[in-house]
Amino acid sequence: MLGRYLAVITLAMFGAQVTLAGRVTVPAASFDMGCSVGDPDCEADEGKAGGVPVSVPAFLMDRQEVTVSEYRSCVVAGKCTEPLTNRRNQYCNFDHPERDRHPVNCLDWEQAAAYCEQAGGRLPTEPEWERAARAGSLSRYPWGQEVSCAEAVLDEVSPAPTKQEPDGCYTDASWPVGSRRANALGLYDMHGNVGEWTASWYAPDAIAALYAKGNLQGPAQGRQRVVRGGSWDEDRPNLRSSFRNVKPPQQGDSIYGSIGFRCVAEPS
């Protein structure tokens, strides 16, 4: 079987280059970052309606969220530390007998960053993440103005007639990666399933004050890291392309069952 990061033959797909190794080339582009036109749910830190132009160089991004199986291989190799396990909490995927293809979750920011480093990459900056998630779209979600379980794994909010738990599209858990259609760049689960750690510290005005002015790294320090994409137990507004969730880098007594990650790398 080909390794996840082996450089091999590439295929033309959705206007991007998809390697058999599992990373997609996201072409360089200037895009409107922040609050989408016509979005009534935008919060103050998402900036003005219609967004602001932000230019992002080309980069490679994992086609899917890092899975339990992939992360376990890093732990076995002695290069990663074990996240919280399913024995600790039912929503943690690590060591669940049926969740090897689910995204790894319940881990700190440092653990995600360490995995990406040993895999020859890094966590995406916040502008890189939104550029990839929008995939050329201007709407609240890349497919349009609304979202449901047909497009993403989320909290459906309204209970089903059987009164079953609506989280995770009525499974009360994440789903295997790639359970929904990829976006126009060939990236899966950018919205829903698990939220994703970014490399960026949080600042309320970062979009206009830093990213739009060419500082794509964002604040040099802070107290919370930015998490993007929304998750299996969050409602529709949290899955919007512009929504900026924030969490302390270490989960401590909390359990980050809603957060996973994917890696990016520089083009070769």
Rosetta silent file (secondary structure, phi, psi, omega in degrees, C-alpha in Angstrom):
SEQUENCE: MLGRYLAVITLAMFGAQVTLAGRVTVPAASFDMGCSVGDPDCEADEGKAGGVPVSVPAFLMDRQEVTVSEYRSCVVAGKCTEPLTNRRNQYCNFDHPERDRHPVNCLDWEQAAAYCEQAGGRLPTEPEWERAARAGSLSRYPWGQEVSCAEAVLDEVSPAPTKQEPDGCYTDASWPVGSRRANALGLYDMHGNVGEWTASWYAPDAIAALYAKGNLQGPAQGRQRVVRGGSWDEDRPNLRSSFRNVKPPQQGDSIYGSIGFRCVAEPS
SCORE:     score description
SCORE:     0.000 S_00000001
   1 L     0.000  140.089  179.708    0.000    0.000    0.000 S_00000001
   2 L   -69.863  138.541  176.658    1.240    3.455   -0.824 S_00000001
   3 L   -68.216  154.958 -175.785    2.237    5.579    2.178 S_00000001
   4 L   -60.120  -34.344 -172.813    0.136    8.627    2.953 S_00000001
   5 L  -113.647   16.462  177.809    2.885   11.077    2.147 S_00000001
   6 L   -71.649  130.101  178.953    4.752    9.265   -0.636 S_00000001
   7 L   -79.562  114.312 -177.933    5.254   11.533   -3.640 S_00000001
   8 L  -135.795 -167.567 -177.325    3.790    9.649   -6.592 S_00000001
   9 L   -56.146  140.702  178.483    1.866   10.214   -9.792 S_00000001
  10 E  -108.133  155.602 -178.816   -0.644   13.073   -9.606 S_00000001
  11 E  -121.037  146.652  173.387   -4.101   13.300  -11.094 S_00000001
  12 E   -81.499  125.283 -177.004   -6.058   16.302  -12.324 S_00000001
  13 E  -154.537  124.514  176.546   -9.183   16.599  -10.151 S_00000001
  14 L    53.588   32.879  177.563  -11.536   19.498   -9.417 S_00000001
  15 L    78.873    5.400  179.452   -8.977   22.003  -10.720 S_00000001
  16 E  -125.289  170.475  174.673   -6.322   20.884   -8.241 S_00000001
  17 E   -99.250  119.249  179.777   -3.532   18.334   -8.200 S_00000001
  18 E  -107.656  122.085  178.143   -4.372   15.354   -5.997 S_00000001
  19 E   -89.570  150.852  175.904   -1.517   13.027   -5.137 S_00000001
  20 L   -64.522  -14.418  179.299   -2.089    9.371   -4.440 S_00000001
  21 L   -77.749  -15.291  174.212   -0.260   10.110   -1.204 S_00000001
  22 L   109.467    8.203  175.124   -3.239   12.075    0.133 S_00000001
  23 E  -115.555  143.504 -179.542   -2.340   15.752   -0.186 S_00000001
  24 E  -106.974  139.200  172.065   -3.988   18.247   -2.492 S_00000001
  25 E   -82.077  117.421  175.249   -2.260   21.251   -4.024 S_00000001
  26 E   -94.195  111.285 -175.291   -4.258   24.361   -3.135 S_00000001
  27 L   -63.950  152.559  175.121   -3.305   26.931   -5.776 S_00000001
  28 L   -58.029  142.319 -179.321   -2.207   30.453   -4.845 S_00000001
  29 E  -165.944  155.633  166.868   -5.136   32.866   -4.786 S_00000001
  30 E  -102.893  129.115 -178.970   -6.548   36.070   -3.395 S_00000001
  31 E  -136.090  162.622  178.955   -9.931   35.432   -1.790 S_00000001
  32 E   -86.139  106.000 -177.238  -12.449   37.339    0.309 S_00000001
  33 E   -92.562  139.555  177.889  -11.811   36.181    3.869 S_00000001
  34 L   106.209 -159.036 -171.868  -14.354   36.598    6.630 S_00000001
  35 L   -49.638  123.603  179.166  -18.086   37.286    6.723 S_00000001
  36 L   -74.712  151.193  176.343  -19.862   36.053    3.590 S_00000001
  37 L   -59.693  132.838  176.724  -22.275   38.303    1.712 S_00000001
  38 L    76.567   16.883 -179.457  -25.811   37.829    3.007 S_00000001
  39 L   -96.765  109.485 -177.729  -24.764   35.949    6.139 S_00000001
  40 L   -78.509   -8.227 -175.116  -26.940   37.028    9.115 S_00000001
  41 L   -98.015    2.731 -177.356  -24.939   34.924   11.584 S_00000001
  42 L   -61.286  138.314  175.834  -21.584   36.677   11.266 S_00000001
  43 L   -99.198  166.981 -172.587  -19.950   37.635   14.550 S_00000001
  44 H   -57.767  -36.574 -176.781  -17.838   40.735   15.119 S_00000001
  45 H   -77.850   -0.883  175.284  -14.523   38.908   14.756 S_00000001
  46 H   -89.454   -1.832  175.046  -15.487   37.693   11.267 S_00000001
  47 L    81.636 -168.793 -174.483  -15.125   41.224    9.926 S_00000001
  48 L   -75.016  156.839  178.285  -17.251   43.204    7.533 S_00000001
  49 L   -58.882  134.063 -178.244  -19.884   41.712    5.231 S_00000001
  50 L    92.369  -11.219  176.776  -18.339   40.447    2.031 S_00000001
  51 L    75.110 -176.350  176.810  -14.962   39.888    3.677 S_00000001
  52 E  -130.303  146.806 -178.336  -11.611   41.447    2.851 S_00000001
  53 E   -66.714  129.766  176.161   -9.108   40.346    0.175 S_00000001
  54 E  -131.713  128.983 -178.993   -6.375   38.079    1.528 S_00000001
  55 E   -99.106  128.448 -177.979   -3.656   36.609   -0.700 S_00000001
  56 E  -124.361  125.180  175.666   -2.435   33.107    0.105 S_00000001
  57 L   -65.811  165.795  178.241    0.482   31.369   -1.687 S_00000001
  58 L   -63.593  148.038  176.580    0.101   27.806   -2.937 S_00000001
  59 E  -155.270  166.051  175.341    0.376   24.997   -0.384 S_00000001
  60 E  -101.187  141.272  178.749   -0.341   21.296    0.023 S_00000001
  61 E  -134.824  141.503  174.991   -3.134   20.124    2.330 S_00000001
  62 E   -55.667  132.675  179.978   -4.185   16.694    3.584 S_00000001
  63 L   -65.027  -30.816 -178.603   -7.173   15.531    1.610 S_00000001
  64 L  -131.691  163.792  173.631   -8.772   14.163    4.788 S_00000001
  65 L   -65.488  147.173  179.792   -8.589   14.708    8.523 S_00000001
  66 L   -63.018  130.309 -174.822   -5.892   12.662   10.254 S_00000001
  67 E   -91.031  166.937  174.917   -7.416    9.348   11.325 S_00000001
  68 H   -58.225  -44.842 -179.037   -7.080    7.301   14.493 S_00000001
  69 H   -60.561  -44.147  179.998   -5.142    4.647   12.556 S_00000001
  70 H   -65.427  -42.939 -179.504   -2.672    7.179   11.181 S_00000001
  71 H   -67.812  -37.362  178.715   -2.134    8.819   14.539 S_00000001
  72 H   -60.366  -38.537  178.567   -1.686    5.433   16.248 S_00000001
  73 H   -59.184  -36.243  178.131    1.139    4.617   13.838 S_00000001
  74 H   -70.222  -37.751  177.501    2.910    7.750   15.043 S_00000001
  75 H   -65.262  -45.585 -179.636    2.380    6.754   18.683 S_00000001
  76 H   -61.329  -35.914  179.443    3.727    3.242   18.036 S_00000001
  77 L   -75.220   -5.788  179.295    6.776    4.754   16.331 S_00000001
  78 L    78.862   16.609 -177.833    7.445    6.795   19.466 S_00000001
  79 L  -104.404  -10.092  179.271    7.039   10.119   17.679 S_00000001
  80 L  -133.741  155.499  176.036    3.625   11.111   19.071 S_00000001
  81 L   -99.612  151.370 -175.048    1.990   10.940   22.484 S_00000001
  82 L   -69.179  133.660  174.276   -1.311    9.192   23.064 S_00000001
  83 L   -77.153  179.921  172.102   -4.438   11.391   23.096 S_00000001
  84 L   -62.158  140.899 -173.310   -7.286   10.824   25.517 S_00000001
  85 L  -102.400  170.925  178.086   -8.773    7.431   24.764 S_00000001
  86 L   -64.503  -22.194  175.005  -12.262    6.025   24.429 S_00000001
  87 L   -66.950  -30.662  179.963  -11.778    4.449   27.849 S_00000001
  88 L   -78.066  -39.385 -176.409  -11.611    7.962   29.280 S_00000001
  89 L  -154.421  138.331 -175.184  -14.622    9.318   27.412 S_00000001
  90 L   -63.790  -20.082 -177.527  -17.118    7.805   24.970 S_00000001
  91 L   -90.670   -6.898  175.894  -16.599   10.650   22.483 S_00000001
  92 L   -82.802  132.417 -173.525  -12.850   10.083   22.138 S_00000001
  93 L   -86.335  -23.547 -175.112  -12.083    7.933   19.094 S_00000001
  94 L   -65.851  128.764  179.651   -8.633    6.617   19.998 S_00000001
  95 L    74.696    7.662  168.587   -8.730    2.898   20.947 S_00000001
  96 L   -73.624  132.800 -173.675  -12.405    2.510   20.076 S_00000001
  97 L   -64.559  -15.861 -176.002  -12.610   -0.893   18.318 S_00000001
  98 L  -121.726   18.752 -174.420  -14.646    0.451   15.390 S_00000001
  99 L  -124.068   27.752  178.665  -13.227    3.942   14.819 S_00000001
 100 L   -60.457  -30.846 -179.126   -9.850    3.490   13.124 S_00000001
 101 L   -93.437    2.082  174.057  -11.152    5.436   10.099 S_00000001
 102 L   -80.398  159.252  175.554  -12.650    8.198   12.228 S_00000001
 103 E   -66.496  140.770  173.239  -10.678   11.419   12.769 S_00000001
 104 L   -68.464  141.079 -178.230   -8.425   11.366   15.792 S_00000001
 105 L  -142.949 -169.380  178.669   -9.744   13.768   18.446 S_00000001
 106 L    56.910   43.024  179.187   -9.397   14.548   22.164 S_00000001
 107 L  -133.661  154.623 -179.959   -5.867   15.862   21.716 S_00000001
 108 L   -76.146  164.054  176.404   -4.016   19.074   22.528 S_00000001
 109 H   -57.560  -43.427 -177.795   -2.759   21.586   19.985 S_00000001
 110 H   -61.960  -35.292  178.668    0.841   20.540   20.685 S_00000001
 111 H   -67.890  -40.072  177.082    0.046   16.909   19.889 S_00000001
 112 H   -64.823  -44.308  179.954   -1.472   17.877   16.537 S_00000001
 113 H   -63.148  -39.100 -179.564    1.505   20.104   15.702 S_00000001
 114 H   -66.488  -39.083  177.389    3.962   17.336   16.622 S_00000001
 115 H   -60.953  -48.111 -178.618    2.195   14.845   14.351 S_00000001
 116 H   -61.620  -38.633 -179.841    2.334   17.221   11.397 S_00000001
 117 H   -63.328  -43.960 -179.853    6.023   17.927   11.979 S_00000001
 118 H   -71.390  -19.097  177.381    6.976   14.234   11.940 S_00000001
 119 L   -91.419   10.435  178.127    4.845   13.831    8.795 S_00000001
 120 L    79.003   26.039 -178.080    6.870   16.497    6.998 S_00000001
 121 L  -143.323 -151.770 -178.680    4.329   19.262    7.407 S_00000001
 122 E  -161.423  170.818  172.827    2.714   21.695    9.826 S_00000001
 123 L   -75.382  148.412  179.704   -0.706   22.883   10.901 S_00000001
 124 L   -72.560  147.791  168.892   -2.402   25.313    8.473 S_00000001
 125 L   -70.652  163.372  179.339   -2.588   29.001    9.219 S_00000001
 126 H   -60.248  -43.504  176.791   -6.091   30.403    9.587 S_00000001
 127 H   -63.089  -38.880  177.228   -6.023   32.088    6.129 S_00000001
 128 H   -61.168  -44.404 -178.740   -4.811   28.855    4.518 S_00000001
 129 H   -60.274  -48.680 -176.675   -7.616   26.928    6.168 S_00000001
 130 H   -68.146  -36.900  175.825  -10.368   29.306    5.013 S_00000001
 131 H   -57.344  -46.237 -178.947   -8.939   29.552    1.500 S_00000001
 132 H   -68.831  -39.321 -178.449   -9.037   25.747    1.224 S_00000001
 133 H   -68.317  -40.301  179.179  -12.463   25.414    2.830 S_00000001
 134 H   -69.519  -35.014  177.429  -14.094   28.018    0.586 S_00000001
 135 L    50.454   41.013  178.671  -12.551   26.441   -2.510 S_00000001
 136 L    90.718   -2.621 -178.036  -13.485   29.498   -4.589 S_00000001
 137 L   -85.278  160.864  177.724  -16.954   29.965   -3.085 S_00000001
 138 L  -118.319   -7.552 -175.663  -18.413   33.189   -1.687 S_00000001
 139 L   -84.450  176.150 -178.600  -21.406   31.739    0.173 S_00000001
 140 L   -58.124  -39.330  176.364  -21.752   30.709    3.829 S_00000001
 141 E  -125.550  157.053 -175.228  -20.830   27.138    2.915 S_00000001
 142 L   -63.224  -22.270  179.817  -19.002   26.065   -0.244 S_00000001
 143 L   -95.734   -8.788 -179.234  -22.157   24.484   -1.666 S_00000001
 144 E   154.352 -155.154 -173.096  -24.532   27.370   -0.798 S_00000001
 145 L   -94.082  -10.817 -177.780  -26.269   29.193    2.045 S_00000001
 146 L  -129.437  162.301  179.246  -27.562   26.214    4.042 S_00000001
 147 L  -141.032  146.994  175.905  -26.178   22.944    5.395 S_00000001
 148 L  -146.017 -175.687  178.617  -27.689   19.648    6.498 S_00000001
 149 L   -64.933  -13.860  176.126  -26.571   16.071    7.111 S_00000001
 150 L   -69.005  -28.285 -177.065  -26.550   15.597    3.350 S_00000001
 151 L  -105.788  -27.531 -172.590  -23.447   17.802    3.111 S_00000001
 152 L  -154.672  156.868  176.546  -21.702   17.495    6.487 S_00000001
 153 L   -88.336  114.913 -172.308  -21.626   15.612    9.787 S_00000001
 154 L  -150.380 -178.541  171.838  -23.149   17.999   12.348 S_00000001
 155 L   -85.912  112.953 -177.741  -25.703   18.424   15.107 S_00000001
 156 L   -70.086  -10.103  175.119  -29.042   18.386   13.296 S_00000001
 157 L    72.662  -60.339 -177.525  -30.539   20.305   16.280 S_00000001
 158 L   -81.158  122.012 -179.914  -34.118   19.108   15.778 S_00000001
 159 L   -60.507  146.747  175.536  -34.648   15.640   17.296 S_00000001
 160 L   -70.506  165.821  179.246  -35.820   12.903   14.974 S_00000001
 161 L   -55.255  -26.729  179.871  -39.311   11.444   15.482 S_00000001
 162 L   -82.520   -0.920 -178.950  -37.705    8.655   17.524 S_00000001
 163 L    67.697   18.113  179.331  -36.216   11.277   19.883 S_00000001
 164 L   -72.628  159.202 -177.380  -32.741    9.972   19.194 S_00000001
 165 L   -60.998  125.253 -178.047  -29.717   12.216   19.788 S_00000001
 166 L   -79.427  -12.895  178.107  -29.282   14.607   16.804 S_00000001
 167 H   -58.749  145.044  177.136  -25.506   15.037   17.326 S_00000001
 168 H    62.562   34.085 -177.073  -23.387   13.471   14.615 S_00000001
 169 H    53.307   48.874  174.823  -26.375   13.188   12.280 S_00000001
 170 H    72.948   22.183  174.082  -28.120   10.948   14.827 S_00000001
 171 L  -111.819  -13.907 -176.965  -25.105    8.785   15.719 S_00000001
 172 L    59.159   37.680  179.785  -23.884   10.849   18.725 S_00000001
 173 L  -167.195  171.460  171.841  -20.320   10.554   17.392 S_00000001
 174 L   -70.546  175.561  177.409  -18.041   11.522   14.526 S_00000001
 175 L  -119.120  164.574  172.786  -18.124    9.583   11.240 S_00000001
 176 L   -57.280  146.362 -179.614  -15.357    7.911    9.219 S_00000001
 177 L   -60.712  148.460  178.484  -13.381   10.480    7.220 S_00000001
 178 L    75.221   21.104 -178.921  -14.615   11.129    3.700 S_00000001
 179 L   -77.236  -13.807  177.621  -18.241   10.252    4.515 S_00000001
 180 L  -121.715  166.685 -176.536  -19.479   13.302    2.602 S_00000001
 181 L   -63.847  144.237  177.528  -18.640   14.667   -0.833 S_00000001
 182 L   -70.724  158.726  175.323  -15.347   16.525   -1.261 S_00000001
 183 L   -79.711 -174.502 -173.435  -15.286   20.245   -2.003 S_00000001
 184 L   -66.468  -12.856  176.377  -14.191   21.725   -5.338 S_00000001
 185 L   -98.573    0.449 -179.010  -10.515   21.254   -4.420 S_00000001
 186 L    84.696   20.648 -179.614  -10.966   17.585   -3.548 S_00000001
 187 L  -101.217  133.536 -177.927  -10.823   18.136    0.231 S_00000001
 188 L   -99.919  146.263  170.716  -13.109   16.141    2.525 S_00000001
 189 L    58.360   32.150  172.882  -14.782   17.190    5.789 S_00000001
 190 L   -66.531  -24.116  177.934  -13.574   20.766    5.824 S_00000001
 191 L  -119.908  121.102  178.798  -16.987   21.480    7.332 S_00000001
 192 L    84.271 -174.684 -173.341  -18.233   19.252   10.137 S_00000001
 193 L    71.348  -82.737  165.721  -17.102   15.861   11.468 S_00000001
 194 L  -131.021  148.090  169.113  -14.426   17.425   13.698 S_00000001
 195 E   -66.618  162.376 -172.897  -13.274   21.005   14.009 S_00000001
 196 E  -127.576  128.534  173.164   -9.618   21.453   13.063 S_00000001
 197 E   -58.862  139.565  168.124   -6.725   23.035   14.911 S_00000001
 198 E  -112.634  169.899  178.455   -4.935   25.776   13.005 S_00000001
 199 E   -75.109  -13.005 -165.571   -1.461   27.143   13.631 S_00000001
 200 E   -87.225  135.901  165.467   -2.855   30.579   14.466 S_00000001
 201 E   -71.584  153.385 -178.282   -3.222   32.336   17.788 S_00000001
 202 L   -89.243  135.759  167.295   -6.538   34.118   18.091 S_00000001
 203 L  -140.717  133.197 -175.296   -6.985   37.880   17.826 S_00000001
 204 L   -56.599  -33.663 -175.160  -10.474   39.402   17.302 S_00000001
 205 L  -104.597   18.523 -172.068   -9.267   41.765   14.551 S_00000001
 206 H   -60.976  -34.530 -174.641   -6.760   39.457   12.851 S_00000001
 207 H   -62.094  -51.753 -177.868   -8.569   39.257    9.503 S_00000001
 208 H   -82.395  -38.546 -172.503   -8.449   42.989    8.681 S_00000001
 209 H   -81.151  -25.421 -176.436   -5.506   44.047   10.844 S_00000001
 210 L  -122.537  -60.456 -173.766   -3.085   41.228    9.977 S_00000001
 211 H   -61.308  -44.193 -178.815   -4.140   38.774    7.275 S_00000001
 212 H   -66.950  -19.083 -179.966   -5.376   41.400    4.808 S_00000001
 213 H   -99.539   11.394  173.500   -2.070   43.250    5.225 S_00000001
 214 L    97.833   -5.436  176.984    0.042   40.236    4.353 S_00000001
 215 L   -88.920   88.243 -175.477    0.793   38.862    7.811 S_00000001
 216 L   -79.498  -14.248  179.302   -0.580   35.365    7.277 S_00000001
 217 L   -77.464  -24.813  179.711    0.969   33.966   10.442 S_00000001
 218 L    80.249 -161.999 -176.541   -1.221   36.144   12.644 S_00000001
 219 L   -57.616  145.643 -179.831   -0.444   37.128   16.241 S_00000001
 220 L   -75.367  -20.253  179.216    2.953   36.102   17.570 S_00000001
 221 L  -156.664  170.302  179.602    1.418   34.928   20.833 S_00000001
 222 L   177.173 -170.048 -179.688   -1.887   34.575   22.585 S_00000001
 223 L  -110.662  -21.951 -177.786   -3.994   32.562   25.005 S_00000001
 224 L  -133.999  146.617  175.338   -6.196   30.622   22.583 S_00000001
 225 E   -97.817  153.980  179.843   -5.669   28.929   19.221 S_00000001
 226 E   -83.721  134.086  175.057   -8.126   29.153   16.351 S_00000001
 227 E  -117.674  133.301 -175.471  -10.209   26.078   15.523 S_00000001
 228 E  -123.697  156.444  167.341  -12.068   25.997   12.214 S_00000001
 229 L   104.741  -19.979 -176.930  -14.771   24.017   10.420 S_00000001
 230 L    73.215  170.268 -171.538  -17.337   23.063   13.053 S_00000001
 231 L  -144.880 -178.917 -178.535  -17.976   19.522   14.207 S_00000001
 232 L   -62.154  -22.844 -179.261  -20.327   16.590   14.666 S_00000001
 233 L  -115.341   23.259  177.091  -21.793   18.080   17.861 S_00000001
 234 L  -120.397  153.276 -173.501  -22.090   21.712   16.748 S_00000001
 235 L   -86.751  179.902 -169.793  -24.977   23.382   14.948 S_00000001
 236 H   -54.602  -47.422 -178.608  -25.192   24.943   11.507 S_00000001
 237 H   -58.023  -31.199 -179.135  -23.780   28.453   12.203 S_00000001
 238 H   -71.162  -16.018 -179.321  -20.587   26.907   13.595 S_00000001
 239 H   -91.997   -2.074 -178.642  -19.926   25.145   10.280 S_00000001
 240 L   -61.163  149.811 -177.574  -19.879   28.358    8.226 S_00000001
 241 L   -58.228  -29.106 -174.062  -16.681   29.001    6.236 S_00000001
 242 L   -98.327   -5.738 -174.143  -15.972   32.192    8.197 S_00000001
 243 L   -69.722  133.207 -176.063  -16.776   31.049   11.746 S_00000001
 244 L  -113.278   99.215  173.642  -13.817   31.377   14.126 S_00000001
 245 E   -85.686  155.451 -179.884  -13.904   29.022   17.100 S_00000001
 246 E  -138.836  143.188  178.672  -11.188   29.365   19.747 S_00000001
 247 E  -145.692  147.770  170.129   -9.790   27.002   22.382 S_00000001
 248 L   -59.581  146.171 -176.753   -6.873   26.971   24.826 S_00000001
 249 L   -60.336  -29.441  179.540   -4.051   24.857   23.337 S_00000001
 250 L  -109.673  131.035 -176.423   -4.277   22.332   26.183 S_00000001
 251 L   -72.971  -24.280  176.828   -7.588   20.681   26.950 S_00000001
 252 L    56.260 -127.564  179.432   -6.777   20.192   30.634 S_00000001
 253 L   -78.606  -11.326  174.796   -9.896   19.011   32.456 S_00000001
 254 L   -78.374  165.596  176.394  -11.953   19.594   29.327 S_00000001
 255 L  -126.669  114.763 -175.392  -12.266   16.899   26.678 S_00000001
 256 L   -85.951   61.344  179.541  -11.861   18.101   23.096 S_00000001
 257 L   -68.085  -14.295 -179.097  -14.027   15.439   21.482 S_00000001
 258 L   -93.301   -3.348 -170.759  -15.046   17.966   18.812 S_00000001
 259 E  -119.956  130.601  171.071  -11.505   18.792   17.655 S_00000001
 260 E  -131.084 -146.509 -179.360   -9.110   17.019   15.305 S_00000001
 261 L  -170.385  167.819  166.029   -6.741   18.302   12.633 S_00000001
 262 L  -141.595  163.147 -174.420   -5.136   17.945    9.220 S_00000001
 263 L  -109.024  160.937  171.375   -1.678   18.981    8.041 S_00000001
 264 E  -128.338  167.606  178.009   -0.303   21.182    5.291 S_00000001
 265 E  -152.165  165.094  177.676    3.122   21.397    3.653 S_00000001
 266 L   -79.264  146.243  176.678    5.038   23.597    1.250 S_00000001
 267 L   -61.564  144.620 -179.973    4.901   22.709   -2.464 S_00000001
 268 L   -79.454    0.000    0.000    7.963   20.782   -3.615 S_00000001
